[in-house]
Amino acid sequence: MPGWTWAGASQRGTAHAQAGERRQDAYRVLAVEPGYLIAVACDGAGSTRHGGLGAAIAARVLTNRAADWIAANSRMPTPSEIELWVAEVRLMIIVSADRLGCAPSQFAATLVLVISEGTNAITAHIGDGAIVARIAGGTALVDLSWPDSGDYASTTYFLTDTNPRLRIGVISRCPIDRLALLTDGLERLALGFAARVSHRPFFDGLFSAVAASNNVGADRSLSRKLAAWLDSDSVNARTDDDKTFILAAFG
């Protein structure tokens, strides 16, 4: 039976390393029968005390809720369901903030989510980061969700905002055989903001590596190689932020 092969990795940015700070990004990928991929990448705000924890809470809760939904219903979740899950994440952050005696804004994090079974997909996005796909049988890339910048330079929107600007996209009966999720540490390498398109040469080789895998599900070896590349001098020379990357191929 066809299914998804995926690799994922997250690395601390050099700016956090030099400051002695922990990585603020979090990600999680789950596979649910028959053939569903659930992938989430979140970027905790570096200016907050618990942004990394907010990112981890969001990644864990959203993947768990999506997996439970699909297992119980054997179909894609609706936008309304995703809205409820995001509301639950926000509530859990409020509870966690109360326990630690701080404001929920100290858990600020972005959200990038995609669920697909190869024919249909649904995305959810708050803030920066991106989701890139390839339509099956073709070579062109499609930007399923683009970074949402704030009103001022170097700002964006977060799960903890009063108006978090949750964007949900539904792709119906359009076969997808490649997917990529990334946090904003990779935006300048992967995306062309002037033309508002993803850089195909950046993705082509990476997608090919995942597609060539003999695994169905997680490819741990490829994930380790991806992690090493994210922490390489060539990547760190172009970005000092945390970097999270999830790549998946269906077949």
Legacy VTK file of the C-alpha trace (Angstrom):
# vtk DataFile Version 3.0
C-alpha trace
ASCII
DATASET POLYDATA
POINTS 251 float
0.000 0.000 0.000
1.397 3.455 -0.880
2.445 5.626 2.015
4.607 8.496 3.158
8.346 8.411 3.739
9.629 11.306 5.782
12.727 12.846 7.327
12.777 15.632 9.880
15.320 17.564 11.917
15.650 20.669 14.051
18.837 22.486 15.021
19.671 25.339 17.362
20.653 28.567 15.659
24.103 30.017 16.178
22.640 33.136 17.819
21.022 30.992 20.531
24.189 28.921 20.884
26.391 31.989 21.382
23.970 33.341 23.980
23.855 30.006 25.798
20.152 29.611 25.028
18.216 26.485 24.180
16.620 25.760 20.820
13.126 27.257 20.591
11.797 25.236 17.626
9.802 22.004 18.003
8.400 19.545 15.487
6.572 16.222 15.367
5.516 13.850 12.589
3.050 10.968 12.883
1.850 8.400 10.362
-1.691 7.058 10.764
-3.220 4.258 8.718
-4.298 4.186 5.993
-1.561 6.409 4.593
-2.038 9.674 6.494
0.851 12.007 7.288
0.524 14.510 10.150
3.376 17.012 10.393
3.785 20.061 12.631
6.651 22.545 12.994
6.557 25.371 15.553
8.962 28.203 16.313
8.979 29.609 19.834
9.580 33.343 20.010
13.194 33.923 20.987
12.280 37.053 22.932
10.078 35.081 25.355
10.960 32.991 28.390
9.029 29.847 27.452
8.632 30.068 23.680
10.237 26.671 23.195
7.778 25.118 25.643
4.872 26.738 23.823
6.172 25.266 20.552
6.503 21.813 22.125
2.988 21.933 23.587
1.512 22.906 20.226
3.393 20.200 18.292
2.421 17.453 20.740
-1.240 18.384 21.189
-2.009 19.009 17.517
-0.422 15.781 16.270
-2.134 13.751 18.988
-5.556 15.242 18.286
-5.158 14.772 14.542
-4.059 11.145 14.960
-6.979 10.381 17.288
-9.433 12.007 14.868
-8.211 10.083 11.847
-8.107 6.771 13.755
-11.709 7.275 14.865
-13.133 8.692 11.624
-10.887 7.389 8.794
-11.041 10.722 6.985
-9.497 14.153 6.913
-10.388 16.504 9.770
-12.484 19.572 9.033
-11.364 23.177 9.494
-13.712 23.370 12.490
-11.907 20.484 14.159
-8.539 22.137 13.667
-9.888 25.394 15.101
-10.956 23.459 18.215
-7.511 21.853 18.545
-5.775 25.218 18.251
-8.136 26.590 20.911
-7.152 23.658 23.140
-3.470 24.473 22.635
-4.125 28.070 23.629
-5.983 26.883 26.753
-3.143 24.536 27.713
-0.676 27.395 27.350
-2.833 29.572 29.623
-2.885 26.804 32.243
0.887 26.288 31.953
1.510 30.023 32.254
-0.660 30.180 35.376
1.317 27.356 36.952
4.600 29.128 36.244
3.295 32.521 37.316
3.821 34.312 34.012
1.792 35.700 31.121
0.699 33.339 28.305
2.609 35.596 25.899
5.802 34.131 27.381
4.862 30.895 25.519
4.545 32.606 22.130
5.108 30.283 19.156
4.234 30.040 15.500
2.420 27.072 13.953
2.823 25.213 10.647
0.700 22.058 10.194
-0.199 19.801 7.282
-2.238 16.591 7.088
-2.407 14.581 3.863
-3.132 11.086 2.567
-1.701 11.823 -0.860
-4.937 12.942 -2.512
-6.299 15.559 -0.133
-4.605 17.852 2.339
-5.422 20.406 4.996
-3.040 23.028 6.349
-3.060 25.299 9.375
-0.676 28.200 9.799
-0.039 30.985 12.294
2.880 33.329 11.695
5.990 32.688 9.656
7.396 29.461 8.220
6.047 27.784 5.089
4.509 24.655 3.543
5.656 23.629 0.067
4.264 20.759 -2.040
4.645 19.122 -5.425
1.630 17.996 -7.417
1.973 14.304 -8.252
3.233 13.591 -11.751
4.675 17.068 -12.236
7.793 19.008 -11.401
6.455 22.411 -10.357
6.263 23.318 -6.689
3.183 24.803 -5.051
3.290 27.007 -1.971
0.462 25.713 0.201
1.078 28.351 2.867
3.352 31.387 2.900
4.897 33.285 5.851
2.562 35.806 7.461
4.615 38.771 8.645
3.481 41.245 11.256
2.763 44.918 10.845
6.399 45.850 11.502
9.767 44.588 10.274
10.945 41.284 11.781
7.599 40.623 13.466
4.990 37.928 12.977
1.917 36.406 14.625
1.821 33.812 17.408
-0.527 31.248 18.909
-0.791 33.358 22.047
-1.873 36.571 20.278
-5.340 37.944 20.977
-5.911 37.585 17.240
-3.515 34.798 16.191
-4.565 34.947 12.506
-5.070 31.221 12.045
-5.062 30.406 8.319
-6.542 27.072 7.243
-6.255 25.746 3.702
-8.089 22.779 2.171
-6.758 20.954 -0.909
-9.297 18.504 -2.338
-8.770 15.759 -4.945
-5.363 17.080 -5.960
-2.714 14.348 -5.593
0.433 15.502 -3.777
3.608 13.414 -3.754
6.055 15.773 -1.998
5.660 17.934 1.097
8.002 20.218 3.023
7.492 22.224 6.208
10.000 24.747 7.476
10.341 27.347 10.196
11.524 30.864 9.534
15.211 30.068 10.063
15.211 28.539 6.570
13.011 31.063 4.794
15.822 33.023 3.160
17.381 29.840 1.801
14.166 28.200 0.592
11.857 31.025 -0.471
12.074 33.859 -2.966
10.217 36.761 -1.412
10.571 39.125 -4.378
8.666 36.792 -6.715
6.852 35.023 -3.851
7.845 31.536 -4.982
9.809 28.708 -3.410
13.301 27.978 -4.764
12.883 24.803 -6.792
16.638 23.964 -6.914
16.708 24.101 -3.106
13.923 21.529 -2.797
14.521 19.235 -5.776
17.594 17.443 -4.464
16.191 17.139 -0.949
12.904 15.728 -2.217
14.794 13.277 -4.420
16.729 11.964 -1.424
13.523 11.251 0.492
11.830 9.709 -2.543
14.803 7.373 -3.039
14.461 5.979 0.485
13.455 2.340 0.884
11.600 3.168 4.090
7.906 3.704 4.580
7.472 6.037 7.526
10.390 7.713 9.258
13.827 7.400 7.676
16.065 7.824 10.715
19.311 7.739 8.752
18.153 10.462 6.402
16.892 12.497 9.351
20.362 12.372 10.914
21.918 13.525 7.653
19.357 16.336 7.451
20.225 17.388 11.001
23.930 17.486 10.142
23.232 19.601 7.065
21.084 22.050 9.058
24.010 22.560 11.434
26.630 22.827 8.693
28.810 25.875 8.148
27.185 26.509 4.759
23.730 26.813 6.328
24.847 28.650 9.466
26.634 31.203 7.301
23.233 32.242 5.923
21.059 32.091 9.033
21.700 32.348 12.764
18.169 31.314 13.786
16.827 27.908 14.812
16.077 25.748 11.771
13.433 23.033 11.481
12.795 21.089 8.290
10.374 18.238 7.526
10.474 16.538 4.105
8.067 13.848 2.918
7.503 11.809 -0.244
4.408 9.744 -1.102
4.636 6.615 -3.142
LINES 1 252
251 0 1 2 3 4 5 6 7 8 9 10 11 12 13 14 15 16 17 18 19 20 21 22 23 24 25 26 27 28 29 30 31 32 33 34 35 36 37 38 39 40 41 42 43 44 45 46 47 48 49 50 51 52 53 54 55 56 57 58 59 60 61 62 63 64 65 66 67 68 69 70 71 72 73 74 75 76 77 78 79 80 81 82 83 84 85 86 87 88 89 90 91 92 93 94 95 96 97 98 99 100 101 102 103 104 105 106 107 108 109 110 111 112 113 114 115 116 117 118 119 120 121 122 123 124 125 126 127 128 129 130 131 132 133 134 135 136 137 138 139 140 141 142 143 144 145 146 147 148 149 150 151 152 153 154 155 156 157 158 159 160 161 162 163 164 165 166 167 168 169 170 171 172 173 174 175 176 177 178 179 180 181 182 183 184 185 186 187 188 189 190 191 192 193 194 195 196 197 198 199 200 201 202 203 204 205 206 207 208 209 210 211 212 213 214 215 216 217 218 219 220 221 222 223 224 225 226 227 228 229 230 231 232 233 234 235 236 237 238 239 240 241 242 243 244 245 246 247 248 249 250
